[in-house]
């Protein structure tokens, strides 16, 4: 896949690398699909609420409450 990334413009490559790192904690294709669908729906109107970001972060497993 690295050879494919090298063919992309730097800005697109950086965004794809970010997406890969963000979703790396998801274990199954089903989880990745669910997160991608939620993220696309969340961004549909171009505005994201704090609650939507929180739900998105929770789905990704990157947003945790105090322990």
Biopython code that builds the backbone (N, CA, C, O; Angstrom):
import numpy as np
from Bio.PDB.StructureBuilder import StructureBuilder

atoms = [
    (1, "UNK", "N", (0.817, -1.189, 0.000)),
    (1, "UNK", "CA", (0.000, 0.000, 0.000)),
    (1, "UNK", "C", (0.866, 1.259, 0.000)),
    (1, "UNK", "O", (0.426, 2.301, -0.486)),
    (2, "UNK", "N", (2.069, 1.186, 0.527)),
    (2, "UNK", "CA", (2.930, 2.374, 0.561)),
    (2, "UNK", "C", (3.192, 2.929, -0.835)),
    (2, "UNK", "O", (3.258, 4.145, -1.014)),
    (3, "UNK", "N", (3.340, 2.060, -1.813)),
    (3, "UNK", "CA", (3.590, 2.539, -3.180)),
    (3, "UNK", "C", (2.388, 3.320, -3.694)),
    (3, "UNK", "O", (2.537, 4.298, -4.427)),
    (4, "UNK", "N", (1.194, 2.877, -3.303)),
    (4, "UNK", "CA", (-0.018, 3.562, -3.722)),
    (4, "UNK", "C", (-0.117, 4.946, -3.075)),
    (4, "UNK", "O", (-0.500, 5.921, -3.722)),
    (5, "UNK", "N", (0.231, 5.013, -1.803)),
    (5, "UNK", "CA", (0.214, 6.299, -1.105)),
    (5, "UNK", "C", (1.159, 7.302, -1.761)),
    (5, "UNK", "O", (0.856, 8.493, -1.830)),
    (6, "UNK", "N", (2.296, 6.822, -2.240)),
    (6, "UNK", "CA", (3.283, 7.709, -2.856)),
    (6, "UNK", "C", (2.770, 8.339, -4.144)),
    (6, "UNK", "O", (3.275, 9.376, -4.574)),
    (7, "UNK", "N", (1.766, 7.718, -4.763)),
    (7, "UNK", "CA", (1.194, 8.264, -5.992)),
    (7, "UNK", "C", (0.227, 9.416, -5.733)),
    (7, "UNK", "O", (-0.091, 10.183, -6.642)),
    (8, "UNK", "N", (-0.234, 9.533, -4.500)),
    (8, "UNK", "CA", (-1.194, 10.577, -4.153)),
    (8, "UNK", "C", (-0.499, 11.902, -3.882)),
    (8, "UNK", "O", (0.658, 11.918, -3.460)),
    (9, "UNK", "N", (-1.191, 13.017, -4.118)),
    (9, "UNK", "CA", (-0.642, 14.314, -3.710)),
    (9, "UNK", "C", (-0.449, 14.330, -2.187)),
    (9, "UNK", "O", (-1.159, 13.634, -1.461)),
    (10, "UNK", "N", (0.495, 15.110, -1.720)),
    (10, "UNK", "CA", (0.848, 15.132, -0.290)),
    (10, "UNK", "C", (-0.350, 15.390, 0.612)),
    (10, "UNK", "O", (-0.472, 14.747, 1.654)),
    (11, "UNK", "N", (-1.245, 16.316, 0.244)),
    (11, "UNK", "CA", (-2.377, 16.617, 1.121)),
    (11, "UNK", "C", (-3.330, 15.431, 1.231)),
    (11, "UNK", "O", (-3.843, 15.147, 2.313)),
    (12, "UNK", "N", (-3.568, 14.742, 0.128)),
    (12, "UNK", "CA", (-4.456, 13.568, 0.149)),
    (12, "UNK", "C", (-3.801, 12.419, 0.910)),
    (12, "UNK", "O", (-4.466, 11.693, 1.648)),
    (13, "UNK", "N", (-2.507, 12.264, 0.726)),
    (13, "UNK", "CA", (-1.764, 11.217, 1.429)),
    (13, "UNK", "C", (-1.833, 11.433, 2.940)),
    (13, "UNK", "O", (-2.045, 10.485, 3.696)),
    (14, "UNK", "N", (-1.654, 12.669, 3.374)),
    (14, "UNK", "CA", (-1.715, 12.976, 4.803)),
    (14, "UNK", "C", (-3.099, 12.665, 5.379)),
    (14, "UNK", "O", (-3.212, 12.122, 6.479)),
    (15, "UNK", "N", (-4.141, 13.008, 4.637)),
    (15, "UNK", "CA", (-5.503, 12.720, 5.108)),
    (15, "UNK", "C", (-5.768, 11.223, 5.184)),
    (15, "UNK", "O", (-6.392, 10.750, 6.134)),
    (16, "UNK", "N", (-5.299, 10.476, 4.191)),
    (16, "UNK", "CA", (-5.498, 9.029, 4.195)),
    (16, "UNK", "C", (-4.716, 8.381, 5.329)),
    (16, "UNK", "O", (-5.223, 7.476, 5.992)),
    (17, "UNK", "N", (-3.487, 8.833, 5.560)),
    (17, "UNK", "CA", (-2.689, 8.299, 6.668)),
    (17, "UNK", "C", (-3.364, 8.590, 8.009)),
    (17, "UNK", "O", (-3.354, 7.746, 8.906)),
    (18, "UNK", "N", (-3.942, 9.769, 8.145)),
    (18, "UNK", "CA", (-4.674, 10.114, 9.364)),
    (18, "UNK", "C", (-5.866, 9.184, 9.548)),
    (18, "UNK", "O", (-6.085, 8.665, 10.642)),
    (19, "UNK", "N", (-6.630, 8.971, 8.493)),
    (19, "UNK", "CA", (-7.797, 8.082, 8.567)),
    (19, "UNK", "C", (-7.388, 6.672, 8.955)),
    (19, "UNK", "O", (-8.069, 6.024, 9.750)),
    (20, "UNK", "N", (-6.289, 6.194, 8.405)),
    (20, "UNK", "CA", (-5.803, 4.849, 8.736)),
    (20, "UNK", "C", (-5.430, 4.768, 10.204)),
    (20, "UNK", "O", (-5.764, 3.791, 10.874)),
    (21, "UNK", "N", (-4.744, 5.780, 10.712)),
    (21, "UNK", "CA", (-4.351, 5.766, 12.128)),
    (21, "UNK", "C", (-5.557, 5.869, 13.050)),
    (21, "UNK", "O", (-5.612, 5.205, 14.085)),
    (22, "UNK", "N", (-6.520, 6.699, 12.675)),
    (22, "UNK", "CA", (-7.713, 6.866, 13.505)),
    (22, "UNK", "C", (-8.494, 5.565, 13.599)),
    (22, "UNK", "O", (-8.998, 5.215, 14.667)),
    (23, "UNK", "N", (-8.594, 4.852, 12.492)),
    (23, "UNK", "CA", (-9.402, 3.625, 12.483)),
    (23, "UNK", "C", (-8.609, 2.372, 12.859)),
    (23, "UNK", "O", (-9.169, 1.276, 12.879)),
    (24, "UNK", "N", (-7.342, 2.514, 13.150)),
    (24, "UNK", "CA", (-6.502, 1.354, 13.466)),
    (24, "UNK", "C", (-6.986, 0.582, 14.689)),
    (24, "UNK", "O", (-6.733, -0.618, 14.801)),
    (25, "UNK", "N", (-7.672, 1.247, 15.595)),
    (25, "UNK", "CA", (-8.120, 0.558, 16.806)),
    (25, "UNK", "C", (-9.390, -0.257, 16.581)),
    (25, "UNK", "O", (-9.805, -1.007, 17.464)),
    (26, "UNK", "N", (-10.007, -0.123, 15.420)),
    (26, "UNK", "CA", (-11.228, -0.871, 15.133)),
    (26, "UNK", "C", (-10.849, -2.272, 14.658)),
    (26, "UNK", "O", (-9.988, -2.434, 13.793)),
    (27, "UNK", "N", (-11.497, -3.271, 15.230)),
    (27, "UNK", "CA", (-11.087, -4.654, 15.002)),
    (27, "UNK", "C", (-11.712, -5.313, 13.777)),
    (27, "UNK", "O", (-11.084, -6.171, 13.157)),
    (28, "UNK", "N", (-12.904, -4.939, 13.424)),
    (28, "UNK", "CA", (-13.596, -5.658, 12.355)),
    (28, "UNK", "C", (-14.022, -4.731, 11.229)),
    (28, "UNK", "O", (-14.112, -3.514, 11.396)),
    (29, "UNK", "N", (-14.276, -5.328, 10.097)),
    (29, "UNK", "CA", (-14.788, -4.570, 8.967)),
    (29, "UNK", "C", (-16.122, -3.932, 9.288)),
    (29, "UNK", "O", (-16.422, -2.831, 8.827)),
    (30, "UNK", "N", (-16.914, -4.619, 10.073)),
    (30, "UNK", "CA", (-18.222, -4.086, 10.469)),
    (30, "UNK", "C", (-18.065, -2.802, 11.285)),
    (30, "UNK", "O", (-18.784, -1.827, 11.066)),
    (31, "UNK", "N", (-17.116, -2.811, 12.229)),
    (31, "UNK", "CA", (-16.860, -1.607, 13.031)),
    (31, "UNK", "C", (-16.392, -0.452, 12.140)),
    (31, "UNK", "O", (-16.854, 0.679, 12.288)),
    (32, "UNK", "N", (-15.478, -0.744, 11.222)),
    (32, "UNK", "CA", (-14.974, 0.300, 10.326)),
    (32, "UNK", "C", (-16.087, 0.853, 9.452)),
    (32, "UNK", "O", (-16.167, 2.064, 9.243)),
    (33, "UNK", "N", (-16.940, -0.016, 8.943)),
    (33, "UNK", "CA", (-18.053, 0.431, 8.111)),
    (33, "UNK", "C", (-19.011, 1.292, 8.907)),
    (33, "UNK", "O", (-19.459, 2.331, 8.421)),
    (34, "UNK", "N", (-19.332, 0.875, 10.125)),
    (34, "UNK", "CA", (-20.252, 1.643, 10.969)),
    (34, "UNK", "C", (-19.697, 3.037, 11.254)),
    (34, "UNK", "O", (-20.423, 4.027, 11.165)),
    (35, "UNK", "N", (-18.425, 3.114, 11.592)),
    (35, "UNK", "CA", (-17.801, 4.410, 11.879)),
    (35, "UNK", "C", (-17.773, 5.278, 10.628)),
    (35, "UNK", "O", (-18.064, 6.472, 10.702)),
    (36, "UNK", "N", (-17.430, 4.701, 9.487)),
    (36, "UNK", "CA", (-17.381, 5.471, 8.250)),
    (36, "UNK", "C", (-18.761, 6.011, 7.892)),
    (36, "UNK", "O", (-18.891, 7.168, 7.491)),
    (37, "UNK", "N", (-19.773, 5.195, 8.033)),
    (37, "UNK", "CA", (-21.137, 5.648, 7.721)),
    (37, "UNK", "C", (-21.588, 6.744, 8.681)),
    (37, "UNK", "O", (-22.185, 7.736, 8.264)),
    (38, "UNK", "N", (-21.301, 6.562, 9.960)),
    (38, "UNK", "CA", (-21.685, 7.592, 10.927)),
    (38, "UNK", "C", (-20.942, 8.895, 10.630)),
    (38, "UNK", "O", (-21.539, 9.971, 10.649)),
    (39, "UNK", "N", (-19.634, 8.796, 10.355)),
    (39, "UNK", "CA", (-18.848, 9.994, 10.064)),
    (39, "UNK", "C", (-19.352, 10.728, 8.832)),
    (39, "UNK", "O", (-19.439, 11.956, 8.832)),
    (40, "UNK", "N", (-19.684, 9.988, 7.786)),
    (40, "UNK", "CA", (-20.202, 10.611, 6.569)),
    (40, "UNK", "C", (-21.539, 11.296, 6.837)),
    (40, "UNK", "O", (-21.781, 12.401, 6.353)),
    (41, "UNK", "N", (-22.394, 10.649, 7.599)),
    (41, "UNK", "CA", (-23.701, 11.237, 7.936)),
    (41, "UNK", "C", (-23.515, 12.468, 8.820)),
    (41, "UNK", "O", (-24.205, 13.474, 8.652)),
    (42, "UNK", "N", (-22.577, 12.379, 9.762)),
    (42, "UNK", "CA", (-22.305, 13.476, 10.678)),
    (42, "UNK", "C", (-21.844, 14.719, 9.909)),
    (42, "UNK", "O", (-22.201, 15.840, 10.271)),
    (43, "UNK", "N", (-21.065, 14.522, 8.868)),
    (43, "UNK", "CA", (-20.502, 15.640, 8.105)),
    (43, "UNK", "C", (-21.371, 16.090, 6.937)),
    (43, "UNK", "O", (-21.010, 17.015, 6.211)),
    (44, "UNK", "N", (-22.495, 15.449, 6.760)),
    (44, "UNK", "CA", (-23.359, 15.688, 5.600)),
    (44, "UNK", "C", (-23.750, 17.160, 5.432)),
    (44, "UNK", "O", (-23.726, 17.682, 4.317)),
    (45, "UNK", "N", (-24.106, 17.821, 6.518)),
    (45, "UNK", "CA", (-24.537, 19.217, 6.419)),
    (45, "UNK", "C", (-23.381, 20.207, 6.619)),
    (45, "UNK", "O", (-23.594, 21.419, 6.604)),
    (46, "UNK", "N", (-22.166, 19.694, 6.804)),
    (46, "UNK", "CA", (-21.007, 20.568, 6.953)),
    (46, "UNK", "C", (-20.830, 21.136, 8.345)),
    (46, "UNK", "O", (-19.926, 21.938, 8.580)),
    (47, "UNK", "N", (-21.693, 20.724, 9.279)),
    (47, "UNK", "CA", (-21.605, 21.196, 10.656)),
    (47, "UNK", "C", (-21.630, 19.996, 11.580)),
    (47, "UNK", "O", (-22.361, 19.032, 11.352)),
    (48, "UNK", "N", (-20.828, 20.067, 12.621)),
    (48, "UNK", "CA", (-20.751, 18.969, 13.580)),
    (48, "UNK", "C", (-20.961, 19.532, 14.977)),
    (48, "UNK", "O", (-20.295, 20.486, 15.380)),
    (49, "UNK", "N", (-21.875, 18.943, 15.699)),
    (49, "UNK", "CA", (-22.118, 19.384, 17.071)),
    (49, "UNK", "C", (-21.117, 18.714, 18.007)),
    (49, "UNK", "O", (-20.468, 17.733, 17.644)),
    (50, "UNK", "N", (-21.007, 19.252, 19.197)),
    (50, "UNK", "CA", (-20.134, 18.652, 20.207)),
    (50, "UNK", "C", (-20.604, 17.227, 20.510)),
    (50, "UNK", "O", (-19.785, 16.322, 20.673)),
    (51, "UNK", "N", (-21.902, 17.034, 20.583)),
    (51, "UNK", "CA", (-22.443, 15.701, 20.846)),
    (51, "UNK", "C", (-22.099, 14.702, 19.750)),
    (51, "UNK", "O", (-21.799, 13.541, 20.027)),
    (52, "UNK", "N", (-22.146, 15.167, 18.491)),
    (52, "UNK", "CA", (-21.788, 14.284, 17.374)),
    (52, "UNK", "C", (-20.309, 13.905, 17.430)),
    (52, "UNK", "O", (-19.944, 12.752, 17.197)),
    (53, "UNK", "N", (-19.453, 14.902, 17.745)),
    (53, "UNK", "CA", (-18.022, 14.601, 17.877)),
    (53, "UNK", "C", (-17.794, 13.594, 18.994)),
    (53, "UNK", "O", (-16.993, 12.670, 18.856)),
    (54, "UNK", "N", (-18.500, 13.778, 20.095)),
    (54, "UNK", "CA", (-18.352, 12.865, 21.230)),
    (54, "UNK", "C", (-18.781, 11.452, 20.836)),
    (54, "UNK", "O", (-18.099, 10.480, 21.159)),
    (55, "UNK", "N", (-19.899, 11.341, 20.145)),
    (55, "UNK", "CA", (-20.369, 10.019, 19.713)),
    (55, "UNK", "C", (-19.384, 9.395, 18.730)),
    (55, "UNK", "O", (-19.105, 8.199, 18.807)),
    (56, "UNK", "N", (-18.858, 10.194, 17.811)),
    (56, "UNK", "CA", (-17.885, 9.707, 16.830)),
    (56, "UNK", "C", (-16.623, 9.212, 17.540)),
    (56, "UNK", "O", (-16.129, 8.121, 17.257)),
    (57, "UNK", "N", (-16.111, 10.024, 18.462)),
    (57, "UNK", "CA", (-14.927, 9.623, 19.225)),
    (57, "UNK", "C", (-15.157, 8.374, 20.037)),
    (57, "UNK", "O", (-14.260, 7.542, 20.176)),
    (58, "UNK", "N", (-16.345, 8.236, 20.572)),
    (58, "UNK", "CA", (-16.692, 7.040, 21.337)),
    (58, "UNK", "C", (-16.710, 5.812, 20.444)),
    (58, "UNK", "O", (-16.208, 4.756, 20.830)),
    (59, "UNK", "N", (-17.284, 5.942, 19.250)),
    (59, "UNK", "CA", (-17.326, 4.821, 18.294)),
    (59, "UNK", "C", (-15.913, 4.402, 17.887)),
    (59, "UNK", "O", (-15.649, 3.221, 17.662)),
    (60, "UNK", "N", (-15.004, 5.386, 17.794)),
    (60, "UNK", "CA", (-13.633, 5.100, 17.422)),
    (60, "UNK", "C", (-12.831, 4.515, 18.588)),
    (60, "UNK", "O", (-11.775, 3.917, 18.382)),
    (61, "UNK", "N", (-13.326, 4.688, 19.786)),
    (61, "UNK", "CA", (-12.599, 4.218, 20.955)),
    (61, "UNK", "C", (-11.498, 5.174, 21.371)),
    (61, "UNK", "O", (-10.622, 4.795, 22.148)),
    (62, "UNK", "N", (-11.517, 6.408, 20.873)),
    (62, "UNK", "CA", (-10.477, 7.368, 21.208)),
    (62, "UNK", "C", (-10.939, 8.391, 22.239)),
    (62, "UNK", "O", (-10.131, 9.161, 22.758)),
    (63, "UNK", "N", (-12.210, 8.401, 22.531)),
    (63, "UNK", "CA", (-12.740, 9.339, 23.504)),
    (63, "UNK", "C", (-13.178, 8.554, 24.723)),
    (63, "UNK", "O", (-14.068, 7.707, 24.647)),
    (64, "UNK", "N", (-12.548, 8.842, 25.836)),
    (64, "UNK", "CA", (-12.858, 8.120, 27.057)),
    (64, "UNK", "C", (-13.122, 9.137, 28.172)),
    (64, "UNK", "O", (-12.569, 10.237, 28.177)),
    (65, "UNK", "N", (-13.957, 8.748, 29.088)),
    (65, "UNK", "CA", (-14.230, 9.585, 30.242)),
    (65, "UNK", "C", (-13.129, 9.421, 31.280)),
    (65, "UNK", "O", (-12.215, 8.617, 31.096)),
    (66, "UNK", "N", (-13.212, 10.171, 32.358)),
    (66, "UNK", "CA", (-12.219, 10.060, 33.440)),
    (66, "UNK", "C", (-12.241, 8.668, 34.058)),
    (66, "UNK", "O", (-13.300, 8.056, 34.200)),
    (67, "UNK", "N", (-11.084, 8.184, 34.418)),
    (67, "UNK", "CA", (-10.978, 6.841, 35.037)),
    (67, "UNK", "C", (-10.797, 6.948, 36.510)),
    (67, "UNK", "O", (-10.691, 5.931, 37.194)),
]
sb = StructureBuilder()
sb.init_structure("model")
sb.init_model(0)
sb.init_chain("A")
sb.init_seg("    ")
for serial, (resi, resn, name, xyz) in enumerate(atoms, 1):
    if name == "N":
        sb.init_residue(resn, " ", resi, " ")
    sb.init_atom(name, np.array(xyz, "f"), 0.0, 1.0, " ", f" {name:<3s}", serial, name[0])
structure = sb.get_structure()
